[in-house]
């Protein structure tokens, strides 16, 4: 049978990262392409204890239908935590629990964007979000990145030239894929521009708790006195991505529409997972858990950057040092064919993600590729980066 697909999905392409996973599943392949937490990072013992307690004491609460807005105790805990720690949340804000942070992008775009509306994005940016915006036939306008975040002059140019812009999408901390953290000055400037042009900001912050060095930078949402910022948080990188628990903190008027959209998608996020997250935050030492994660990533990132210095930098490959997050952004010298480099790496049993996958226009030239250091073992990192170094020695002449 010939299937006729909707215009909305006809031009969508599979995620390049998910396609690479097919190769990475081969145990002989060193995968530097994933975005997964380290296997050491999961609080398995605590999750088992909490689950046993839930099913012994209140199993029906975990197994029955529940509120679309989310488990009330978790919503209250998040609201209190974010207000006390980050000055996030005003009287006009509420909390919506979602099935992973990815659903925040989906629900907000569905609520705000008509076909042809514009989403202004960092270039490069997270491919999962870009594909969500594309799925609603929004047009993407990329703004180049500086070492301290989105170029503010180019952002204002985009706002002037795009009257149909509905929101600015930013990952301000340890951005995926670049690892860049936006400075406090640029966060203030972005908020001022959003206010000037009457455009919302979607602040996606899955990596903020994974800062292992440097100074904390307050969220853009901490500036929000005007209902301009939708803050997106997640438990995927600090508890478990498989549990699919994210959240939005946003003005109630926006959340009401997002709730209606969510009811048509999945009714509500898994309640058992929400209960686990709530108990981890309130009945265990959640700060100690985060400190343990930071220690893991501090050590692994330092090990990885040392390998890059030894094997890739001597051949003209550069990278942006990081202070948190899970990714390193490597750039080949001008004249080197980046897609060909990545393809040859796969043939040599090493997977990285080509940088053009993260662009608003995948046909734009790009010399960079993304490495994930959190998932592989140190032995795999050493082997994979050594092979990349050998390949760089051949092509970067």
N, C-alpha and C positions, 0 to 999 in steps of 0.2 A: 504494500500500500504506500502511496506517496503522501507524506505528512506535510501539511501546510502550517508553518509556524507563524506566530504573531509578528508583526513588524517590530514589536518591542524587544523580542529576543532573537530575531533573525540574524542580526549582525554581531551578537555577543560571541566572544571567544572564550574557551576554557582558560582558567587561571594558568599562567605559565608555570607558576610554582607547583600547582597540583599536577601538571603534566610532568614536570621534572621528578616528582615523587615516584612516578612509575619506574624511572631508572634507578632512583635512590633505594627502592625496595630490594634491589639486588644486594645481597650481603657482601659481595665483593667490591661494591661501590662505596666510596667515602662521600657521604652526603654533607655538604656544607651549605645546603640550600633551604633547609627547614627553618621554621621560626618557633620551634618547640622549646619549652622549658627543659632544663637539665633533668635527667632521670633522678638525680639526687635531690631535687628540689621539692618533690611531692610530700606532703605531710600524711603519709599513708597510715601510720599508727593512729594519729588523731582522727582521721576520717573514719577509720574502722571503729574506733571507740564511740564516736558520735553516732554513727549509723546503728550500732548495736543498741545504744541507749534510746534512740528514736523508735526503733522497732519493738523495743521492750516496753516503752512507756506510752507512746502515742503514735502507733503505726498508721492509724487512719488519717491523721493530720498530714502525713507524708504521701499517702497514696490516693487521697480523694481530690476531686477538683477543688480549685482555690481561686483567689482573686487575680484578675488580669494584671492589676497594678503591681502585684508581687506580695510575698510573705510580709505581713505588716511589721513583724519584729525586725526583719532584715532592713526594711526601708527606714525604720526609725534609727537603727544602729548606723547605717550608712550616713543618714542625714546628720546625726550627732558627730560622728567621726570626721566627716568632711568639713563641718563647720568649725570644730575645735582645732583640727590639724591644719586646715588649709583656707579657712575663712570663705568657704564655698557654701552658697545657699542663702537666700534672702526670704522674706515673708511670702513673696510671690512665687517662690520655687516649690517644686515637689520632686519626688523620687519615683521613677518607674524601673522595675526590674525587667531585664530583657534576656533573651536566649543568646548570650554572648554579646560583646560590644558591637559585633557586626550588625546585629538587629537594630541598634540605635541608628546607624547610617540608613538602613532600609526604611525604618518607620518615619524618620524625619524627612527623607527625600520623598517618600510616598505622600506625606502630609503637606509638603510645601511646593513641590516642583511639578509644573506642567511640561509637556513636551516642548523642547527648545529653550527652557529656562537654563540658567548658567550656574554652575558650581565652580567657585574659584578654589584652586587646589595648589598646594606646594608641588613643585616639579624638581625632583621625583616625589612620589607619594605611594601609599600602600595600595597595592593592586586590588585587594578585596574591596576596599571602599570605592576605588575608581570604577570597578565593574558594577557595583551597586548603583552608583549614580548613572552610569550608562544604561542600566537596565530600565530606568524610567525615562530614557531618551533625553536626559539632561545633557547639555553641552559643557564640556570641561575647558576651563581656561587655566593654564598652568602659569605659575609665578616662580621664577628661578630662586634657588636657595643660596644664601651667603653662609659663611661659616657660623654665623650667629642667628640663622633663621631666615624666613622669607624676606626677600628684598622689598623693603617698604615702598620705595619709589615705584617699583613695578606693580606692587599691589594696588597703589592708588591709581596708576594708569589703567589697570584692569577694571577697577571699580568705575572709573570715568567712562570707559569704552563699553562696558557691559551693563546696560540699564536693566537687563533681565536677571542679573545676579541675585540669587536667593540666599546663599550663605557662603562663607569662607570656611574651607575645611583645613584644619591644621592638626598636626601631631607635634606638640611643642617640646616634648621631652624625649631625647634619644630616638629621633624620628626613624621610622621604618620607610625607606631603607638606609638613609644616609647616616644615622646615628647622631645627627645635629640636634642641639638643644637651643631653643630660641631664647635670646637674652630678655631680661626684664624690660629693658628700654623698648625692644621691639614688640613685646606683648602689650605694653601700654600704647604704643603707636598703632598697633593693629586694632585694639579696642576703640581708640579715638577715630580711626577711619571707618570702622563699622558703624559707629554712632553717627558720624558725619553723613554717610551715604545710606543709612537706614537698612543695613544688611546684617543678618545674623552671623554668628561664629559657631561652628561645630568644633569643639575642642576635644580631641580624641587622646586619651592619656592612659594607655594600657601599661606603659613602662615607667611611669613616674616614681613608683615605690622601689624601683630597682637601681637607684642611684647609689653607686659604691665609692664615689670620690667627688670632690668639688662641692660647691655650695648649692643648696636647694633654691629653686626659682619658683615663686608662687604661681598658681594657675591663672590663666586669663580670666577664668570665671570668678576669681577672687575680686576682680575689678567691677563686676557686673552689678550696677545699680539701676540698670535700664531694661532688664529683661532681654538682653541681646545675645547671651551665650548659652548654648546647650553643652553641658559637660558630660562626657562619656567616659565611664570607668569600667573596669573589668576585674574579675577574679581569675581569668585564664592564665595570666603570667605569674600570679602569686599564690594560687591554690591549685587549680586544675583546668586546663582548656576543655577536657572532655565533659566536665560538668556543665559547661555552657551557661555561666551566670555573668551577666554584665548589668550595667545600670546607666540611666540618664538622670541628671539633675538639671531641671529646666523649668521655665515658667509654666504654671499650671494650665494655662490656656493652650499652650503647645502640647503638653502631655495628654490632655483630654483627647485631642485628635489622634495622637500616637497610640493611645490605649484602644480606641475604636479600630484602628488599623491592625493592632496586635491581636485583637479578638478574632479577626478574620484570618490570621496567619497560624497561630498556635494556641489560642485561648489563654495560656499563661506559661511562664517558664517553670521548669521542673521544680516542684516544691521540696522534694527531698534534698536536692542540691542547694536550694536556698537555705533550708534549715541548717545544713552542714556549715555553710559560709557564716551564718549568723552565730552559731555556737563557737566556731573557730575565733571569731572576733571578740566574743564576750566571755567565754569560759576557759579560754587558753591564752597564753601569752603571745598575742598576734605580733607585737613589736619584735619579740625574740625570734619568731619565725621569719619575719622580714629581714632581720639582721643576718640570719643564717643564709638566706638566699643571696643577700648582698656579698657575703663572704665567698660563697661559691662562685659568683660571677666576677668578683674582683680578681680572684686567682685565675679563673679560666680566661678572662679577657686579657690579662697581663701575659699569660702564656702564649695566647694567640698573636698578640701584637709583637711579641719577641720573635715568633716564627716568621711573621710578615717582614720584620726588619732583616732577618737573616736570609730569607729565600726570595722575596719579591722586590723589596726596595732597591737592592743592588742592580736590578735590571730596569730601573726607571718607573716601577709601579709605585704609586702613592696611595695613602689611605688616611682617613680622618680618625685620629685617636678619640676614644670614647670615655665617658665618665659614668656610663650606665647603659641599660638596655641590653639587647641581644645580638646586635648586628654591627658589621664593619663594612664600609663602603670603599672599595678599591678602584683605582683609576689607572688604566693603561696609558702609556705614552701616546701622543698624537701619531696617527698613521698606522697604528695597530688595529686590526679588525676585531673589535670586541666580540660580536656574535660568533665569529669563526673561532676565537680563542675559547669561548665557553663550550662550543660544540666539540672542539678537540679535547677539552678537559673531560667531557663526558666519555669520549672514546678511550681516554686514559683512566677511566673509572673514578672521576672526581666531579661532583655536581656543585655548581654555583648558579646563581640566578643572574641572567643578563640584565643590565640596567635599564634597557629600553622597555622592559616589562612594567616598569614603575612610572613611565611617562604618560602624560595626558594624551600625547600623540606618539604612538610607538614607532612611527617612521622617522622621528627626529633623530639626529646623530647622537650617539652616546658612547663614551669610552669607559664606563664604569660597570662593575658587577658587585653583587652583594654576597657577603659571607656571613653565615650564622656560626657562632662559636659555642652556643650553649648546649646543643644537643650531642655533638660528637664527643667521644672520649678523647683524652689527651693524645693517645696513640693514633687515633684517626686524624686528629688535627695535624699532628706532626707529619703523618704520611701524606695527607691531602695537600697541605701547603707546600711540602717538598716537591710533589709532582707539579703543582702550579708553578713553582719556581723554576723547575726544569723546562716547562713549556714557555715561560716568560723569557728564559735565557735564549730560546730558539727564535722567538718572534720579535722580541724587543731589541733589535739591533740597529 
